[in-house]
């Protein structure tokens, strides 16, 4: 945008705001690379048709859905539905058109844009669909569940109270809207980063498995979540080896299923509860440190020591 170009106008309705239009605004800012209202774009909150007509993007008002024209309302007859019949809110409609781009903008700094399609699709099901259901008061899987700490409730709390002089009229309500949008943007940023980390761990775990000398021993060069990957890909892993923050290397016995406290192969009973010299003598691994009494975790001073403990546990 050059200095002589007019700022793009983003418009939604004024007055009391809800989670769907606040979320949609946060998504649009991310997708379009916009930073602050008044500096690189205009936020217009109005229901006046003549003002909406001149806006570049309009959502949750105007009685028109036309993605090509950047109109994203869902209150009119014939408004779009999800494949299962769930009606979209403005959040869902904006996400459908701009969600993947918004996610990619959050992933750009880490160079993880390749995860954007998968993350956008998962967030659509786990978060955006919920906003759609909540805003429309319907849910395909049963009644909409709410509590005082859900996102819609938290956004609603930003609305000025009826007797707040500072909140009366457009300026006060707009300030509150922008504050709510910052909260939503923070939640979205954290959700995206959490899913990025999970997908990155999945890629690393699978790469380590493919490179393993023994498919029953998964050796990770960094600590990362691995259980869901082992279960979802049905890997025949019995033990994982990974570094701990104290410089030791941990040996974990894999549970038979998610949530189980059992092990596919427990560490040998003769090792249970032993430490240091006693454990080294019993295992034959010189730098063995300890084995938990319940035989699901152990440690050694080195990577090779932990791997050797895994091998000897399988041999025993």
WOKAPE-V478291 format. One record per residue. N is the residue number from 1. RES is the residue in one small letter. PHI is phi in whole degrees, -180 to 180 (999 if undefined). Layout:
BEGIN
N_RES_PHI + N_RES_PHI
END
This chain:
BEGIN
1_x_999 + 2_x_-89 + 3_x_-58 + 4_x_-89 + 5_x_-85 + 6_x_-69 + 7_x_-68 + 8_x_-63 + 9_x_-107 + 10_x_-108 + 11_x_-128 + 12_x_-144 + 13_x_-75 + 14_x_-90 + 15_x_77 + 16_x_-62 + 17_x_-112 + 18_x_-129 + 19_x_-63 + 20_x_-67 + 21_x_-77 + 22_x_-68 + 23_x_-62 + 24_x_-60 + 25_x_-65 + 26_x_-60 + 27_x_-65 + 28_x_-62 + 29_x_-61 + 30_x_-67 + 31_x_-65 + 32_x_-95 + 33_x_70 + 34_x_-93 + 35_x_-107 + 36_x_-143 + 37_x_-62 + 38_x_95 + 39_x_-105 + 40_x_-119 + 41_x_-163 + 42_x_-110 + 43_x_-97 + 44_x_-115 + 45_x_-110 + 46_x_-159 + 47_x_-116 + 48_x_-74 + 49_x_-56 + 50_x_-68 + 51_x_-82 + 52_x_-66 + 53_x_-61 + 54_x_-92 + 55_x_-80 + 56_x_-78 + 57_x_-135 + 58_x_-132 + 59_x_-142 + 60_x_65 + 61_x_-162 + 62_x_106 + 63_x_61 + 64_x_-139 + 65_x_-117 + 66_x_-151 + 67_x_-60 + 68_x_-64 + 69_x_-96 + 70_x_61 + 71_x_-117 + 72_x_-133 + 73_x_-99 + 74_x_-135 + 75_x_-95 + 76_x_-88 + 77_x_-62 + 78_x_80 + 79_x_-63 + 80_x_-63 + 81_x_-122 + 82_x_-69 + 83_x_-55 + 84_x_-89 + 85_x_95 + 86_x_-69 + 87_x_-71 + 88_x_-76 + 89_x_-101 + 90_x_-64 + 91_x_-62 + 92_x_-65 + 93_x_-68 + 94_x_-67 + 95_x_-64 + 96_x_-59 + 97_x_-92 + 98_x_-130 + 99_x_-61 + 100_x_-63 + 101_x_-68 + 102_x_-64 + 103_x_-63 + 104_x_-60 + 105_x_-66 + 106_x_-74 + 107_x_-89 + 108_x_-62 + 109_x_-63 + 110_x_-89 + 111_x_68 + 112_x_-111 + 113_x_-58 + 114_x_-61 + 115_x_-86 + 116_x_-57 + 117_x_-60 + 118_x_-67 + 119_x_-68 + 120_x_-61 + 121_x_-66 + 122_x_-68 + 123_x_-65 + 124_x_-61 + 125_x_-80 + 126_x_-89 + 127_x_-125 + 128_x_-66 + 129_x_-59 + 130_x_-62 + 131_x_-63 + 132_x_-58 + 133_x_-62 + 134_x_-63 + 135_x_-68 + 136_x_-93 + 137_x_71 + 138_x_-137 + 139_x_-149 + 140_x_-62 + 141_x_-96 + 142_x_132 + 143_x_-65 + 144_x_-70 + 145_x_-99 + 146_x_-135 + 147_x_-141 + 148_x_-77 + 149_x_-117 + 150_x_-77 + 151_x_-61 + 152_x_-62 + 153_x_-66 + 154_x_-65 + 155_x_-64 + 156_x_-59 + 157_x_-66 + 158_x_-77 + 159_x_-63 + 160_x_-60 + 161_x_-70 + 162_x_-62 + 163_x_-107 + 164_x_-89 + 165_x_-60 + 166_x_-69 + 167_x_-96 + 168_x_-80 + 169_x_87 + 170_x_-63 + 171_x_-59 + 172_x_-66 + 173_x_-68 + 174_x_-65 + 175_x_-60 + 176_x_-64 + 177_x_-60 + 178_x_-66 + 179_x_-65 + 180_x_-64 + 181_x_-64 + 182_x_-65 + 183_x_-60 + 184_x_-63 + 185_x_-62 + 186_x_-65 + 187_x_-62 + 188_x_-64 + 189_x_-61 + 190_x_-67 + 191_x_-63 + 192_x_-63 + 193_x_-67 + 194_x_-63 + 195_x_-70 + 196_x_-59 + 197_x_-63 + 198_x_-65 + 199_x_-69 + 200_x_-65 + 201_x_-64 + 202_x_-59 + 203_x_-63 + 204_x_-69 + 205_x_-65 + 206_x_-66 + 207_x_-65 + 208_x_-66 + 209_x_-66 + 210_x_-65 + 211_x_-90 + 212_x_-69 + 213_x_-70 + 214_x_-128 + 215_x_-64 + 216_x_-87 + 217_x_-121 + 218_x_-100 + 219_x_-106 + 220_x_-111 + 221_x_-83 + 222_x_-139 + 223_x_-71 + 224_x_-163 + 225_x_-67 + 226_x_-128 + 227_x_-61 + 228_x_-61 + 229_x_-69 + 230_x_-59 + 231_x_-74 + 232_x_-68 + 233_x_-103 + 234_x_53 + 235_x_-82 + 236_x_-83 + 237_x_-84 + 238_x_-102 + 239_x_-138 + 240_x_-117 + 241_x_-123 + 242_x_-155 + 243_x_-76 + 244_x_-104 + 245_x_-68 + 246_x_-89 + 247_x_94 + 248_x_-82 + 249_x_-116 + 250_x_-93 + 251_x_-118 + 252_x_-111 + 253_x_-83 + 254_x_-78 + 255_x_-67 + 256_x_-74 + 257_x_-159 + 258_x_-58 + 259_x_85 + 260_x_-80 + 261_x_-98 + 262_x_-87 + 263_x_-134 + 264_x_-60 + 265_x_-145 + 266_x_-65 + 267_x_-63 + 268_x_-55 + 269_x_-60 + 270_x_-66 + 271_x_-90 + 272_x_-57 + 273_x_77 + 274_x_-87 + 275_x_-138 + 276_x_47 + 277_x_-61 + 278_x_-63 + 279_x_-70 + 280_x_-60 + 281_x_-67 + 282_x_-72 + 283_x_-85 + 284_x_81 + 285_x_-107 + 286_x_-61 + 287_x_-106 + 288_x_-62 + 289_x_-108 + 290_x_-162 + 291_x_-132 + 292_x_-63 + 293_x_-58 + 294_x_-87 + 295_x_66 + 296_x_-108 + 297_x_-149 + 298_x_-148 + 299_x_-146 + 300_x_-137 + 301_x_-78 + 302_x_-134 + 303_x_-60 + 304_x_-64 + 305_x_-64 + 306_x_-66 + 307_x_-64 + 308_x_-66 + 309_x_-62 + 310_x_-62 + 311_x_-61 + 312_x_-71 + 313_x_-66 + 314_x_-69 + 315_x_-67 + 316_x_-72
END
